[in-house]
Amino acid sequence: MLGSDLIRRAQTGDRQAVVQILKQLEVSMYRTAYYLLNNEQDALDATQEALLKVYKHLPTYKGDAMIHTWAQRIVTNVCMDMFRKRKKVVLMREDLWREDTKASREVESGAMMTDLKQAISRLPEAQQTAVVLRYIQEYNYQEIAEAMGMPINTVKSHLFRARKQLKKWLVAYQEGGATTHGT
């Protein structure tokens, strides 16, 4: 966990403290970027950009939110910007969530995971972000609200709508073996 002493040292120019903070934030930020962007290279790019922003803005970090939450907000915003740019350029490709699994893994389980990831990727941006932060990063509602910069009730609303839509799509998957992802 990142302590206030380490953060203060980083803010006053201690390079080792800065490196330690960035290393501790990196994996969590990458995980969020990967689930939001659905592509390893894009996630690496987003993580790198977000880490640079954390580094650049660390001296102005006030401690209003936990540093992990603050960093998640940065990476989420970077991902949303990238998603908007990409959305204008290409349609969602079917292979973005392809699993790199060995043939020995269960086909049905892999297909279900692929379909779930695909379904999540088709949610509106705010719902997708809320789902990733809640169920992948295991953030509580308050942390999600801080990371997304919105009220807790709005977060709950996004999660409710996302679960409802995912349930609809996954019921179709279970009944027919594939989802249509229609509304």
ChimeraX attribute file (.defattr): number of C-alpha atoms within 10 A of each C-alpha:
attribute: neighborCount
match mode: 1-to-1
recipient: residues
	/A:1	9
	/A:2	14
	/A:3	10
	/A:4	12
	/A:5	10
	/A:6	16
	/A:7	20
	/A:8	16
	/A:9	15
	/A:10	20
	/A:11	18
	/A:12	12
	/A:13	12
	/A:14	13
	/A:15	12
	/A:16	12
	/A:17	19
	/A:18	21
	/A:19	13
	/A:20	14
	/A:21	23
	/A:22	17
	/A:23	12
	/A:24	14
	/A:25	21
	/A:26	17
	/A:27	12
	/A:28	18
	/A:29	26
	/A:30	23
	/A:31	18
	/A:32	23
	/A:33	29
	/A:34	20
	/A:35	23
	/A:36	26
	/A:37	21
	/A:38	21
	/A:39	15
	/A:40	16
	/A:41	11
	/A:42	18
	/A:43	24
	/A:44	18
	/A:45	16
	/A:46	27
	/A:47	27
	/A:48	17
	/A:49	16
	/A:50	25
	/A:51	22
	/A:52	13
	/A:53	15
	/A:54	23
	/A:55	16
	/A:56	11
	/A:57	11
	/A:58	20
	/A:59	15
	/A:60	9
	/A:61	16
	/A:62	10
	/A:63	10
	/A:64	9
	/A:65	14
	/A:66	17
	/A:67	21
	/A:68	19
	/A:69	20
	/A:70	21
	/A:71	23
	/A:72	27
	/A:73	21
	/A:74	22
	/A:75	28
	/A:76	26
	/A:77	18
	/A:78	20
	/A:79	27
	/A:80	19
	/A:81	13
	/A:82	17
	/A:83	17
	/A:84	11
	/A:85	11
	/A:86	13
	/A:87	11
	/A:88	8
	/A:89	9
	/A:90	8
	/A:91	8
	/A:92	13
	/A:93	8
	/A:94	9
	/A:95	11
	/A:96	15
	/A:97	19
	/A:98	16
	/A:99	12
	/A:100	7
	/A:101	10
	/A:102	8
	/A:103	7
	/A:104	6
	/A:105	9
	/A:106	10
	/A:107	12
	/A:108	10
	/A:109	10
	/A:110	15
	/A:111	15
	/A:112	16
	/A:113	15
	/A:114	18
	/A:115	21
	/A:116	19
	/A:117	18
	/A:118	21
	/A:119	20
	/A:120	24
	/A:121	21
	/A:122	16
	/A:123	18
	/A:124	12
	/A:125	18
	/A:126	16
	/A:127	23
	/A:128	20
	/A:129	27
	/A:130	27
	/A:131	25
	/A:132	22
	/A:133	25
	/A:134	17
	/A:135	10
	/A:136	13
	/A:137	17
	/A:138	12
	/A:139	17
	/A:140	12
	/A:141	19
	/A:142	16
	/A:143	21
	/A:144	26
	/A:145	21
	/A:146	19
	/A:147	25
	/A:148	23
	/A:149	12
	/A:150	12
	/A:151	13
	/A:152	17
	/A:153	12
	/A:154	15
	/A:155	24
	/A:156	16
	/A:157	13
	/A:158	20
	/A:159	21
	/A:160	15
	/A:161	15
	/A:162	21
	/A:163	16
	/A:164	12
	/A:165	20
	/A:166	18
	/A:167	14
	/A:168	15
	/A:169	21
	/A:170	21
	/A:171	14
	/A:172	15
	/A:173	17
	/A:174	11
	/A:175	9
	/A:176	10
	/A:177	14
	/A:178	15
	/A:179	18
	/A:180	12
	/A:181	17
	/A:182	8
	/A:183	6
